[in-house]
């Protein structure tokens, strides 16, 4: 019996990968990559956010950001990239430092709000990309200087050669300085329906912590109404996902 599959314009295969240069320089890197859709139907889950907020406060009561192994490992990775880790902070550290000051976070989007609290609760950066604005796929790699990056102020920047970027084949840089700053081009908005989530860590227990984070996402995303279609854990033996 022949199985027929209905095709749509959005059915073309995409990919996510890290360049060999990244693995060679950061061999302790581990990543969780999640592909999901039905984001447009996402609804806030205030109870879950409240539970995550308690975990964030417990984490911050136990240690400062610089003492957290997840953050310390990212600081080391930034230093290895030639960046001052107190000037350029990974996304999870930036969120935690902001939350420590205000004990509150502004609301942007049900999915983004949830992921921000998950990122803080685990101390691990989470990037969410709108797949509709990515050409073919993303490679995390050193920039060659030709890439273009869109700021939230509507300006265009060109990352310096060697800077770690999330780049697609058209040279769009969807994030600068690895987990420091995401581009306005593919940020999640009210129109977003399909996303690529990238969660990366370098610390000693990264594999176990990413497994726990995956369990949180399995439950939390379902609670929002977001549908996970693919999940892959990256390590030196598994470096590419096609979806």
C-alpha positions as CSV (number, residue, x, y, z in Angstrom):
1,X,0.0,0.0,0.0
2,X,1.4,3.4,-0.9
3,X,1.2,6.2,1.7
4,X,0.5,9.6,0.4
5,X,1.7,12.7,2.3
6,X,0.0,16.1,1.8
7,X,2.7,18.7,1.0
8,X,2.7,22.3,1.9
9,X,5.0,25.2,1.1
10,X,6.4,25.0,4.6
11,X,7.3,21.3,4.3
12,X,10.8,21.9,3.0
13,X,13.5,20.4,5.2
14,X,15.4,22.6,7.5
15,X,18.5,22.0,9.6
16,X,20.4,23.0,12.7
17,X,24.1,22.3,13.4
18,X,27.3,23.5,15.0
19,X,30.4,23.9,12.9
20,X,33.3,21.7,13.6
21,X,35.2,24.9,14.7
22,X,32.8,25.2,17.6
23,X,33.1,21.6,18.8
24,X,36.9,21.8,18.5
25,X,37.1,24.9,20.7
26,X,34.3,23.9,23.1
27,X,34.3,20.1,23.4
28,X,32.2,20.1,26.6
29,X,29.3,21.7,24.7
30,X,26.0,19.9,25.0
31,X,22.7,21.1,23.5
32,X,19.0,20.3,23.4
33,X,17.2,21.3,20.2
34,X,13.5,21.3,20.0
35,X,11.2,21.9,17.0
36,X,7.6,22.9,17.7
37,X,4.5,24.4,16.1
38,X,1.0,25.6,17.0
39,X,2.7,28.5,18.8
40,X,0.1,31.0,17.6
41,X,-2.4,29.2,19.9
42,X,-0.1,29.4,23.0
43,X,-1.8,30.5,26.2
44,X,-0.2,31.7,29.5
45,X,0.2,29.2,32.3
46,X,0.4,31.4,35.4
47,X,0.5,28.5,37.8
48,X,3.6,27.0,36.0
49,X,5.3,30.4,35.9
50,X,4.7,30.8,39.6
51,X,6.3,27.4,40.3
52,X,9.3,28.3,38.1
53,X,9.6,31.7,39.8
54,X,9.9,29.9,43.2
55,X,12.7,27.8,41.8
56,X,14.5,30.9,40.4
57,X,14.3,32.6,43.8
58,X,15.7,29.4,45.5
59,X,18.5,29.3,43.0
60,X,19.4,33.0,43.6
61,X,19.1,32.6,47.4
62,X,21.7,29.8,47.3
63,X,24.3,31.5,45.1
64,X,25.3,34.6,43.1
65,X,25.2,34.3,39.3
66,X,29.0,34.0,39.0
67,X,29.0,31.1,41.4
68,X,26.4,29.0,39.5
69,X,28.2,26.3,37.5
70,X,26.0,26.8,34.5
71,X,26.9,30.5,34.3
72,X,30.5,30.0,35.2
73,X,30.9,27.6,32.3
74,X,29.4,30.1,29.9
75,X,31.7,32.8,31.3
76,X,34.6,30.6,30.5
77,X,33.3,30.0,27.0
78,X,33.0,33.7,26.4
79,X,36.5,34.2,27.7
80,X,37.7,31.6,25.2
81,X,36.0,33.6,22.5
82,X,38.0,36.6,23.5
83,X,35.1,38.4,25.1
84,X,35.0,39.9,28.6
85,X,32.4,37.8,30.4
86,X,31.3,40.7,32.6
87,X,30.6,42.8,29.6
88,X,28.9,40.2,27.4
89,X,26.7,37.9,29.4
90,X,24.9,34.8,28.2
91,X,21.2,35.2,28.0
92,X,20.4,33.2,31.2
93,X,22.8,35.3,33.3
94,X,21.4,38.5,31.9
95,X,17.8,37.3,32.8
96,X,18.9,36.2,36.3
97,X,20.6,39.5,37.1
98,X,17.6,41.4,35.9
99,X,15.2,39.2,38.0
100,X,17.4,39.6,41.1
101,X,16.9,43.4,41.0
102,X,13.2,43.5,40.3
103,X,11.8,40.0,41.2
104,X,9.6,40.4,38.1
105,X,9.7,40.0,34.4
106,X,7.8,41.9,31.7
107,X,5.4,39.9,29.6
108,X,6.2,39.6,25.9
109,X,4.6,36.4,24.6
110,X,3.2,33.3,26.3
111,X,6.0,31.1,24.9
112,X,8.8,33.6,25.5
113,X,7.6,34.3,29.0
114,X,7.6,30.6,29.8
115,X,11.1,30.0,28.3
116,X,12.5,33.0,30.2
117,X,11.6,31.4,33.5
118,X,12.8,28.0,32.4
119,X,16.1,29.5,31.4
120,X,16.4,31.2,34.8
121,X,15.3,28.1,36.8
122,X,18.0,26.0,35.1
123,X,20.6,28.7,34.6
124,X,20.9,27.7,30.9
125,X,20.3,30.0,27.9
126,X,17.4,29.2,25.6
127,X,17.0,30.7,22.2
128,X,13.7,30.7,20.3
129,X,13.7,31.4,16.6
130,X,10.7,31.9,14.3
131,X,11.3,29.4,11.6
132,X,9.4,31.4,9.0
133,X,12.3,33.9,9.0
134,X,15.1,31.4,8.7
135,X,16.4,30.5,5.2
136,X,17.1,26.7,5.0
137,X,18.6,26.3,8.5
138,X,21.1,27.6,11.1
139,X,24.8,26.8,11.6
140,X,26.4,28.1,14.8
141,X,29.9,29.1,13.5
142,X,32.5,31.8,13.6
143,X,31.5,34.8,11.4
144,X,33.4,35.6,8.3
145,X,32.5,39.3,8.4
146,X,29.9,39.3,5.6
147,X,26.9,38.4,7.8
148,X,24.1,40.9,8.4
149,X,22.4,41.3,11.8
150,X,19.2,43.2,12.4
151,X,18.9,45.1,15.7
152,X,15.6,45.8,17.5
153,X,16.1,49.5,16.6
154,X,16.0,48.7,12.9
155,X,19.7,49.0,12.2
156,X,21.9,46.5,10.4
157,X,25.2,45.4,11.9
158,X,28.0,43.2,10.6
159,X,29.5,40.8,13.2
160,X,33.3,40.9,13.3
161,X,35.2,37.9,11.7
162,X,35.5,35.1,14.3
163,X,32.5,36.2,16.4
164,X,30.2,33.2,17.0
165,X,26.9,33.7,15.3
166,X,23.8,31.7,14.4
167,X,23.9,32.0,10.6
168,X,21.7,30.8,7.7
169,X,23.0,30.2,4.2
170,X,21.9,33.8,3.1
171,X,24.3,35.3,5.7
172,X,21.6,36.4,8.1
173,X,23.0,36.3,11.6
174,X,20.1,35.3,13.9
175,X,22.2,35.8,17.0
176,X,25.4,37.6,17.9
177,X,28.1,36.6,20.4
178,X,26.6,33.1,20.6
179,X,24.0,33.4,23.4
180,X,24.4,37.1,24.0
181,X,22.0,38.8,21.7
182,X,19.3,37.6,19.3
183,X,18.3,39.3,16.0
184,X,15.1,41.1,15.5
185,X,14.7,39.1,12.2
186,X,13.6,35.8,13.7
187,X,12.3,36.8,17.2
188,X,9.1,35.2,18.3
189,X,6.1,37.5,17.8
190,X,2.3,37.3,17.8
191,X,2.4,36.0,14.2
192,X,4.9,33.2,15.0
193,X,3.5,29.6,14.6
194,X,6.6,27.4,14.2
195,X,9.7,27.7,16.3
196,X,13.2,26.3,16.7
197,X,14.4,26.2,20.3
198,X,18.1,25.8,21.1
199,X,19.3,25.2,24.6
200,X,23.1,25.0,25.1
201,X,25.3,24.3,28.1
202,X,29.0,23.6,28.9
203,X,29.1,22.7,32.6
204,X,30.0,19.3,34.0
205,X,26.4,18.1,34.6
206,X,25.1,19.6,31.4
207,X,23.8,16.3,30.0
208,X,21.8,15.5,33.1
209,X,20.5,19.0,33.4
210,X,19.4,19.2,29.8
211,X,17.5,15.9,30.3
212,X,15.7,17.4,33.2
213,X,15.0,20.6,31.2
214,X,13.6,18.5,28.4
215,X,11.1,16.9,30.9
216,X,10.1,20.4,31.9
217,X,9.6,21.5,28.3
218,X,7.6,18.3,27.5
219,X,5.1,19.2,30.2
220,X,5.3,23.0,30.0
221,X,4.9,23.4,26.3
222,X,2.0,21.0,26.2
223,X,0.4,23.1,29.0
224,X,0.8,26.2,26.8
225,X,-0.8,24.4,23.8
226,X,2.5,24.3,21.8
227,X,3.1,21.0,19.9
228,X,6.6,19.5,20.0
229,X,7.4,17.7,16.7
230,X,11.1,16.9,17.2
231,X,13.7,16.8,19.9
232,X,17.4,16.0,19.7
233,X,20.3,16.1,22.1
234,X,23.5,17.3,20.6
235,X,27.0,16.0,21.7
236,X,30.2,15.3,19.8
237,X,28.6,12.2,18.3
238,X,25.3,14.0,17.3
239,X,25.9,17.3,15.6
240,X,23.1,17.9,13.2
241,X,19.3,17.8,13.1
242,X,17.2,17.9,9.9
243,X,13.5,18.6,10.4
